C-alpha cells in the first residue's frame, strides 16, 4: 500500500512540475498615451527590469511583455496619475516548479517626453532600474529590492528618493551639490556621498548591502 501511494505521489509531483516548469508564452504589448493627460507615473512591479528614457515625440510609450499568467494593470486617474502594477493570473499549481520568464521578457521600457512630469515613482524587485535624461518638477523615487538603481542626467524640482537592497546606487544628477540637503543611509557598502544640511532640495539615499556613487554635473 505504501509503495502504491509513493508511486502515485511521484507521478503527481512530476505532472505538477511539468505543468509549472513552463515560463508561459509571452507576447509584446504597448501602452501609449498623450503626455498632456499624465502628470505623474507610478510603476510598482515585481521581477522586472525597468528602463526609462526620453521619448522622441509628445507621447508616453510603455512597452512590455505579457502572458496569460503574468500581465499588468495600467490605468490613468482623472487627476493624471498613470499607474502600472503587476497582475498574476495563476493557480497554486502554476507555482510548482515554475521558471522565470526569459531575460528579454522581463523588461519594461518607458519613454517620456522632456519636462512633462511632476513625479515619477518606480519600484521593482530582483532587477535593475535605469533612468536616463529625465526631469521632474517635483519628486523622483526609485526603489529596487534586489537590484541596482542606475541613472544619468536626471534633475528634480524638489526631492529625489533612491533606495536599494542588495544592489548599488550609481548615477549623475544635473544640479549643484549645494542645492541639496542629503540624508544618506548606507549599510554594508561604500559611498562617495554623505549627509549634508542646508539645501533647498532633498536627496534621500538608502542602500543596504551595496555601494553608492553619485556625482553632480
C-alpha positions as CSV (number, residue, x, y, z in Angstrom):
1,X,0.0,0.0,0.0
2,X,2.8,2.4,0.9
3,X,4.5,1.5,-2.4
4,X,1.5,2.4,-4.4
5,X,1.0,5.6,-2.5
6,X,4.6,6.6,-3.1
7,X,4.4,5.9,-6.8
8,X,1.2,7.9,-7.1
9,X,2.8,10.8,-5.2
10,X,5.8,10.7,-7.5
11,X,3.5,10.8,-10.6
12,X,1.5,13.7,-9.2
13,X,4.6,15.7,-8.4
14,X,6.0,15.0,-11.8
15,X,2.8,16.2,-13.5
16,X,2.7,19.3,-11.3
17,X,6.4,20.0,-12.0
18,X,6.0,19.7,-15.8
19,X,2.9,21.9,-15.7
20,X,4.7,24.6,-13.8
21,X,8.1,24.5,-15.4
22,X,7.0,26.4,-18.5
23,X,7.5,30.2,-18.2
24,X,4.5,30.8,-20.3
25,X,4.1,32.2,-23.8
26,X,4.9,35.9,-23.7
27,X,3.8,38.4,-26.3
28,X,4.8,42.1,-26.7
29,X,2.4,44.8,-25.5
30,X,2.4,48.5,-25.7
31,X,0.6,51.3,-23.9
32,X,0.6,54.8,-25.5
33,X,-1.0,58.0,-24.2
34,X,-0.7,61.7,-24.8
35,X,1.7,63.4,-22.5
36,X,-0.9,66.1,-21.8
37,X,-3.1,63.6,-19.9
38,X,-0.4,62.5,-17.5
39,X,1.1,64.4,-14.6
40,X,2.6,61.5,-12.5
41,X,3.7,58.0,-13.3
42,X,3.7,55.2,-10.6
43,X,5.1,51.8,-11.6
44,X,5.1,49.1,-9.0
45,X,6.0,45.7,-10.4
46,X,7.9,42.5,-9.5
47,X,11.0,40.9,-11.0
48,X,11.1,43.3,-13.9
49,X,14.0,45.4,-15.3
50,X,12.7,49.0,-16.0
51,X,14.4,51.3,-18.5
52,X,13.2,54.9,-18.7
53,X,14.4,57.4,-21.2
54,X,13.2,60.4,-23.3
55,X,10.6,60.0,-26.0
56,X,11.1,61.5,-29.4
57,X,7.5,62.6,-29.7
58,X,4.8,64.1,-27.4
59,X,3.5,60.7,-26.4
60,X,4.3,58.5,-23.4
61,X,5.2,54.9,-24.5
62,X,5.3,51.9,-22.3
63,X,6.5,48.6,-23.9
64,X,6.4,45.2,-22.1
65,X,5.7,41.5,-22.4
66,X,2.7,39.6,-21.0
67,X,1.4,36.1,-20.8
68,X,-1.9,34.5,-19.7
69,X,-0.4,34.1,-16.2
70,X,1.6,37.4,-15.9
71,X,0.3,40.7,-17.1
72,X,-0.1,44.3,-15.9
73,X,-2.9,46.6,-14.8
74,X,-2.5,50.1,-16.3
75,X,-4.8,53.0,-15.6
76,X,-4.9,56.8,-15.6
77,X,-6.9,58.7,-13.0
78,X,-8.8,61.9,-13.5
79,X,-6.0,63.8,-11.8
80,X,-3.5,62.5,-14.3
81,X,-1.8,59.7,-12.3
82,X,-0.7,56.8,-14.5
83,X,-0.4,53.6,-12.5
84,X,1.1,50.3,-13.7
85,X,1.1,47.2,-11.5
86,X,1.9,43.5,-11.8
87,X,-1.2,41.2,-12.2
88,X,-0.9,37.5,-11.7
89,X,-3.5,35.0,-13.0
90,X,-2.0,31.8,-11.5
91,X,-3.4,28.8,-9.8
92,X,-1.4,27.4,-6.9
93,X,-0.1,24.6,-9.2
94,X,1.4,27.2,-11.5
95,X,4.0,28.0,-8.8
96,X,5.2,24.4,-8.5
97,X,8.5,24.1,-10.4
98,X,7.8,27.4,-12.1
99,X,10.6,29.0,-14.1
100,X,11.2,32.8,-14.5
101,X,10.4,34.3,-17.9
102,X,13.4,34.8,-20.2
103,X,15.5,37.9,-19.6
104,X,14.1,39.6,-22.7
105,X,10.6,39.1,-21.4
106,X,11.4,40.7,-18.0
107,X,11.9,44.2,-19.4
108,X,9.6,47.2,-19.3
109,X,10.7,50.2,-21.5
110,X,9.3,53.6,-20.7
111,X,9.7,56.7,-22.9
112,X,8.6,60.1,-21.7
113,X,8.7,63.5,-23.4
114,X,11.0,66.0,-21.8
115,X,9.8,68.1,-18.9
116,X,6.2,66.9,-18.7
117,X,6.1,65.0,-15.3
118,X,5.5,66.3,-11.9
119,X,6.6,63.0,-10.2
120,X,8.0,59.6,-11.2
121,X,7.8,56.7,-8.8
122,X,9.3,53.3,-9.8
123,X,9.5,50.1,-7.6
124,X,10.7,46.6,-8.6
125,X,12.4,43.5,-7.2
126,X,15.4,41.5,-8.3
127,X,16.1,43.7,-11.3
128,X,17.8,46.9,-12.3
129,X,16.1,50.3,-12.6
130,X,17.7,52.5,-15.3
131,X,16.6,56.2,-15.8
132,X,18.3,58.5,-18.3
133,X,17.8,62.1,-19.2
134,X,14.6,62.6,-17.2
135,X,13.5,65.7,-15.4
136,X,10.6,66.0,-12.9
137,X,9.2,69.2,-11.4
138,X,8.6,67.6,-8.0
139,X,9.7,64.2,-6.9
140,X,11.6,61.2,-8.3
141,X,11.5,57.9,-6.4
142,X,13.4,54.8,-7.5
143,X,13.4,51.6,-5.3
144,X,14.8,48.2,-6.2
145,X,14.8,45.3,-3.7
146,X,17.4,43.0,-5.1
147,X,18.8,45.1,-8.0
148,X,20.7,48.2,-8.9
149,X,19.4,51.8,-9.3
150,X,21.2,53.5,-12.1
151,X,20.6,56.9,-13.6
152,X,22.3,59.6,-15.7
153,X,21.4,63.3,-16.4
154,X,18.4,63.4,-14.1
155,X,17.0,66.5,-12.4
156,X,14.4,67.1,-9.8
157,X,12.4,70.1,-8.7
158,X,12.0,69.2,-5.0
159,X,13.1,65.7,-3.9
160,X,14.9,62.5,-5.0
161,X,14.4,59.2,-3.2
162,X,16.9,56.4,-4.1
163,X,16.6,53.1,-2.4
164,X,18.2,49.6,-2.9
165,X,18.7,46.4,-1.0
166,X,21.4,44.0,-2.3
167,X,22.2,46.4,-5.1
168,X,24.2,49.6,-5.9
169,X,23.1,53.2,-6.5
170,X,25.0,54.9,-9.2
171,X,24.5,57.9,-11.4
172,X,24.6,61.6,-12.3
173,X,22.4,64.4,-11.2
174,X,22.2,67.6,-13.3
175,X,22.3,70.2,-10.5
176,X,24.6,71.8,-7.9
177,X,25.6,69.8,-4.9
178,X,25.0,72.8,-2.7
179,X,21.3,72.8,-3.7
180,X,20.6,69.6,-1.7
181,X,20.0,68.5,1.8
182,X,21.3,65.0,1.8
183,X,20.2,62.1,4.0
184,X,22.4,59.1,3.3
185,X,22.0,55.7,5.0
186,X,24.4,53.1,3.7
187,X,24.8,49.7,5.4
188,X,27.4,47.1,4.3
189,X,28.7,49.2,1.5
190,X,30.8,52.2,0.5
191,X,29.6,55.7,-0.5
192,X,31.2,58.8,-2.1
193,X,28.5,61.0,-0.6
194,X,27.4,61.7,3.0
195,X,24.8,63.7,5.0
196,X,24.5,67.4,4.3
197,X,22.2,70.2,5.5
198,X,21.2,73.5,4.0
199,X,19.9,72.7,0.6
200,X,16.6,73.8,-0.7
201,X,16.0,70.3,-2.4
202,X,16.2,66.9,-0.7
203,X,18.2,63.8,-1.7
204,X,17.3,60.7,0.4
205,X,19.6,57.7,-0.1
206,X,19.1,54.2,1.4
207,X,21.4,51.4,0.5
208,X,21.6,48.0,2.3
209,X,24.4,45.7,1.1
210,X,25.6,47.8,-1.8
211,X,27.7,50.8,-2.9
212,X,26.6,54.4,-3.6
213,X,28.3,56.6,-6.2
214,X,26.5,59.8,-7.1
215,X,28.0,62.8,-8.9
216,X,26.6,66.3,-9.6
217,X,27.2,67.7,-13.1
